[in-house]
Amino acid sequence: MLHFTILGPGFSGGKVLFEYDGKELPITGPKKQFEYLPIKDRQSLGQDGRLSITAEGLVIDSNPFRHTVHSYQDRIKFHIGSRNPIELNGITTVHMTGSVQTFGVENHPFGDQVSNPQSDPRLAAAAITAYGETGEHFSFTFTNQKIYAGINAMQRDALTEAMTGFTEYRIPLLVDTQAGKQHAVRLIFDKLWKRVLWYVDGQLMYEWREGSVISKNYCVTRFGSKISPTFPRGKTIKIGLGTSSGLMSYAPRVGESKEDRALVMLEPGMINPNDDEKANYVSESREEAWRLWDHGAVFTVGNIEVLRDRA
């Protein structure tokens, strides 16, 4: 089991903006600090997991994954988000303690298209995400053997709110990790400089600043309009926790050909981010066997704290 801890500067000094101690159910407990996705069909999207409280904290058990839908949103297996918005101002740091373990990924049906199932988040993963009011997402994504920084950009129609474009970057962090190894990580938002920093074990592993260019080698999903990531435009963020299985995503690997293919076709508008051509897939079958094969993820959350650091 991979253990990690999210810590940040000013851990004992900054103003506490949000705190969850892992001692009560986040949806039905006395404080009701989290909520499910605001959609109708929750049983098949965003609620594919069972919640319990243990001595280690909140357990999100999505093993095995049970539900699937025929859309891009199938990637969301379980998700809960903080009920109230958290003010984003100055330097804001997200802290968390927890662990993740994925199961059954080695039994995938994709052959040599998956080089290492223990580190491939397309099969099964867990994540903590901070997301803005207008679709900006920044995250840590965890597998059994690798940790990734995630940056997502989204565009919606002003009238219908339908998604018209989406771009996702997933950057592998240079972390020596293995199942069971504990880490200290933190996600820091610097509003003045419009930048986000990912720290692991006290070391800065990745920094992104609005306007900087991210290598297309790390663009793992794209459909619709081309969109460049931006620092959160609104005044607040929310914190999300969940599990995922992004089978429609690309996983470009540095040094390999741009013909790398996504695994399963779930969204007609998917584009190969390397050449802007229509996506190619290992399988365009909609059979459940290509998306559900008794694999899953378990996410244990000890506590979460969001702080505004002192100047």
N, C-alpha and C positions, 0 to 999 in steps of 0.2 A: 504494500500500500504506500503510495507517495504522499508524504506529509509536507505541508508548506505553511508558512506564517507570513502574513502581510503586516509589515511594520513601517514606520516612517519617521522623519525628523519631527521633533516636538511631540513624540508619542505620549509623554507625561505632562506636556505643558500647553499644547494648543487648545483652542475652544472645541469642545465636543459637539458636533453637528448631528451625529447619528450614532446609535450604539445598539447592538444586538448581542446578547450574551450566550445564545445557544442553549438556554435552559428552558425555553417554552416554545411550543409550536408557533411558527411565525404567522400563520394564517388565522388560526382559531384561538390562540393564546390570549391572555388578558390584554396585552398591548396591541395585538393585531398589526404588527409593523410592516407586513408584506401582503401582497395580493397577487392573484393569478392574472394571466393575460386577460384583458377585457374583450373576450370574444365569446360567441355563443357555444361553439362545439369544443368545450374545454377538455372533454374526455379523450379526444384524438389529437389535440394540439396543445402543447405546453403544460400538460398535467400528467405526463407519462412517468409517474414516480410516486412513491409512498413515503410519507413523512413520519419520522419518529424522533424521540429525544433519548439520547444515551448519555453515559458519563462523559463521552468525548464531545457531545454537542448535538446539533441538528444533523440528522441523517436523511439525505435525499437518495432513495433507493430506486434507481431506474434499471435494475438488472433482473430480467432482461427487458429490453425495449419491447413494448406490446402494441403500440399504435402506429399507424402510418396514414398519411394523406397524400393525394396526388398533386402536390404543389411544392414550390420552393420552401414553404413553411414547414415541410416535413423534417427539416433539419432541427427544429425546436422540439426536443423530447420533453424536457421539463423546464419551466421558468417561473420564478417568482420575482417580483420587483418591489422595492420599498414603496410603501403606500403614499408617503408624503414626500414632496420634492425637497432636495437638500441644496441650500444656497451655495453657489459657486462664485467665490470671490477670493482675491489674493492667491495664496498657495493652499490648496486643498489636498489632503492625503487620505487615501483609502487603506485601511488596515484590515487584515483578516487572518484567522488561524483556521486550518482545516486540512483535509486529506482527500485524495481521489484514487479510485482504482477502477480500471476497466476490465471487462471479462469477455471471453469468447471471441475476441478480435482476430485471433489466429485462425479461426475457422471461416474466414471470409471467402466469398466465391469469386474473387477477382484476379486470381493467379498472380503473375509477375507485375501487374499494374500497381500492386502495393508492395513496396520494398521492405518495409518494417511495420507490421500492424501494431506493434506496441507503442509506436511514436506517431502514428498517422491519425490525426483528429477527424478525418473523414469517416472513420469507422465508429469511434466512440470517444467522447471527451467530456470534461466538465469545465466550467468557466465562471469567473466573477467578472461582471461588466459594469462600467459606469456609462450611462447613456444620457444624451442631452435632449432638449425639448424638440429639436428639429431633425432628429435621426442620426446624430453623431454617436458612435459606439467606440469605446476603448476598453480593452479587456486583457486578462491573462487567461489563456487556455491551457489545460493540463491533460496530458496523457500519461501512461505508465512510465515513459522514458524520455519525454521531452516537454518543455514549457515554451509557449509561444506568446508573443505580443500580438494583439489583434487591433486593427483599425478598420472601421466600417463607415461608409458614406451612403446616404440614402436621399432619394428625391421623390416627392409626392406631388400629384396634381392638386392645385390650389382649391379646386371646386369639389372634386370627388374624394380626395385624399388617397386615391389609388396610387400604389407605388409605380413610378415610371422609370426608375433607374436605381441600381444598387451596385456598389463596388466594395469588395472586401480584401484587405491585405492581412496576411498572417506571416509574421516574422519569427523564425526559430531563434531562440535566445541561446547563447553559447554557455550553457549550464551543464556541468557534469552531474547528471542525475541518474537515479535508478529507482525502481519501486522500493518504497520504504525510506528513502532519504528525505530528511527534513530540510526545508528551505525557509528563509525569511525574505519575503517579497513585498513590494509596495507600489502603488500606482499614484503618481503625483500630478496634479493639474496646476500649472502656473499661468494664471489668467493674464498677467501683465505682458509676458512674452509669448502668449498663445502657444504654449508647448506642453507636452505630456511626457513623463519619464517613467520607465519601468525599472525597478530595482530588484535584484535578487541577492540575498546574502550580503547586503550592505554595499553591493557594487552596482553601478549604473550599467545596465545591459542594453538599453535602447532608449533613444531620445528622438521624438518627432516634434517638429515645429511647423505651424501652419505655413504653407507655401513651399515647404521642402519637397523634394522629389523622392518618392519611394520606388525602388527598383521594381520593374514589372515582373521580375522573377518571383516576387512575393504576392502578386495579385492572384488570388485563388478563386475568386468568383466575380463575374460581371454579367449583368444583363441591362438592357435599356440604354439610356443615355450615359455617356462618360461623365463621371463625377469625381471631383477631387476632394479629399477629406478636409474638413475645417475644424478648428477648435469650437467647442460648444457655443452656439450663438445666443442661447437663452441665458437666463440668470440662475438656472438650477440644473441639477442632475438627479438621476435616480440610480440606485444600485440594484443590479440583477444577479441572481444565482441560478444555475441550471446545468442541464446535461444536453448533449447534442450528438447528432450523427449526420454530418454533412456530406452525404454520399454524392450529391450532385456537384460538389466543389472540385476545382482543380487543386493540385498540390505541386506546383512547379518546383523543380529541384535544380539548383545551380549546376550548370554543366551538362544537363540533359536536354534533349531536343524539345523544341516548342510544340511538337506534336503530342506531348503528354496529354492523356485524355481524362475527362471526368469519368466517374464510375457508373452512375446510373442517371438516366434522363428523367427528371422530375419536373423541369420547367422549360417550356418551349423556347423562351427567349434567351436562353443561356448563350454566351459568346465566349470564344476562346480569348482570354485576355492578352495572349501573346501576339496574336495576329489579326484580331477583330473579325475573324471568320466565324461562321456558325459552329457551335461546339460539336465535338465528336465524343462518343460515349463508348465505354466497354459494353454496356447493355442498354438498349432502349426499351427493354421489357418492363412492364408495370407489375410483374409478378412480385408478390410480397417476399419471396425467397431471396430476391436481390437486395432487400432493404431490412428484413428481419430474419436473423438466423440464430436466435438465442444469444445475442451479444448485448452488452449494456454497460452502465457505469454507476458507481456509488460515490456520492459526494458527501463528505462529513464536514460540517462547518462549526468550529468551536466558538468563535465570536467575530463580530465585525465592528469596526469603529471608524468613523470619518471625522477628521480633525481639520480645523483651519489653523495653520501654524502661525505663531507669533512673528511679527515683522522683525 
